[in-house]
Each structure stands twice: as C-alpha cells, then as structure tokens.
Amino acid sequence: MKLVSVKPSHDGVHKYEATFDNDGRKKTTKFGAKGMGDYTKTHDKEQRARYITRHQKDMSTNDPTRAGFLSRYLLWGESTSMMSNLRSYRARFNL
C-alpha cells in the first residue's frame, strides 16, 4: 500500500481526499469536515485532546486508509503543520 497524494477536496463537504495505490488498485478516501476547525488551524491543544478522546473508536479498524485515521493523524496530529503530520503518518504506517 502506498499513499499517492493528499489534496483538497472539491465536493463541498470534505476538506481533503487521499489517494492510495494497492498493487495497481486505487482507493480514494475523503476526510475532514469542511467548515470545521482542526488542530492545524486552531492550534488548540485542549480541543485536540478532546477530539482524540471522542474519536478513539475510529482507531479500532486498524486501517490507515480510513477517514478516521486520516483525520486523526493529518488534521489532529502532533504538529500544527499538515506537512509535518503527513511525513509522520507515512512513516508510522509505512506508506
């Protein structure tokens, strides 16, 4: 599995879409609610902690291509920088 790209979504509902390649098969996952804040925008550590607690159930799938994983690690990651979170996400899940 390889993460090919993360780019803004143009559907009016989501912030981003991630495209994965799994042995020639493409999978696109849209994530992040458009119009809602996230850690990369608000820089609010308490809000981040609440988000992580509230969405812990999303991690039970153990599937890093799911929207819950993408939001957790890219929008609510350790850094307020999307690029830094993207590098960490790729390294963590070997993508």
C-alpha positions in Angstrom: 0.0 0.0 0.0 1.3 3.4 -0.9 -0.1 6.9 -0.3 -0.1 8.6 -3.7 -1.5 12.0 -2.8 -3.4 14.2 -0.4 -5.1 17.1 -2.0 -8.0 19.5 -1.2 -11.5 18.0 -1.9 -13.8 19.9 -4.2 -17.1 18.2 -3.1 -18.1 21.0 -0.7 -18.4 18.5 2.2 -14.8 17.4 2.9 -11.5 19.2 3.4 -9.2 16.7 1.7 -9.0 13.5 -0.2 -6.2 10.9 0.0 -5.4 8.6 -2.8 -3.8 5.2 -2.1 -2.4 2.6 -4.5 -2.5 -1.0 -3.5 -0.9 -3.1 -6.3 -2.4 -1.1 -9.1 -5.8 -0.6 -7.4 -6.6 3.0 -6.5 -8.6 3.9 -3.4 -9.7 7.5 -2.6 -10.8 8.5 0.9 -12.3 11.9 1.6 -11.8 13.2 5.1 -12.2 16.2 7.3 -15.5 18.1 7.6 -15.3 21.3 5.6 -16.1 24.4 7.7 -15.0 22.7 11.0 -11.8 23.6 12.8 -8.9 21.2 13.3 -5.6 21.3 15.1 -3.7 22.5 12.0 -6.0 25.6 12.1 -6.9 26.3 15.7 -3.6 25.2 17.4 -5.8 24.4 20.5 -4.2 21.6 22.5 -7.3 21.0 24.7 -9.5 20.8 21.6 -7.1 18.3 20.1 -7.2 16.1 23.3 -11.0 16.2 23.3 -11.1 15.2 19.6 -8.7 12.3 20.2 -10.7 11.0 23.1 -14.0 11.4 21.3 -12.8 9.6 18.1 -10.8 6.8 19.8 -13.3 4.3 18.4 -12.1 5.2 14.8 -8.8 3.6 15.6 -10.3 0.2 16.2 -10.4 -0.6 12.5 -6.5 -0.6 12.3 -6.9 0.6 8.7 -4.8 3.7 8.0 -6.7 4.4 4.7 -10.0 5.1 6.6 -11.2 8.7 7.1 -10.9 8.4 10.9 -7.2 7.6 10.7 -6.5 10.3 8.1 -8.3 12.9 10.2 -6.6 11.8 13.4 -3.1 11.7 12.1 -3.1 14.5 9.5 -5.6 17.1 10.9 -5.2 16.3 14.6 -1.6 15.0 14.6 1.3 16.0 16.9 2.1 19.1 14.9 0.0 22.1 13.7 1.8 21.6 10.3 -0.1 19.4 7.8 3.2 18.6 6.0 4.9 17.5 9.2 1.9 15.4 10.1 1.9 13.9 6.6 5.5 12.8 7.0 4.8 11.3 10.4 1.7 9.5 9.0 3.7 8.0 6.1 6.5 6.8 8.4 4.1 5.4 11.1 2.1 3.3 8.6 4.9 2.6 6.1 3.1 4.3 3.3 
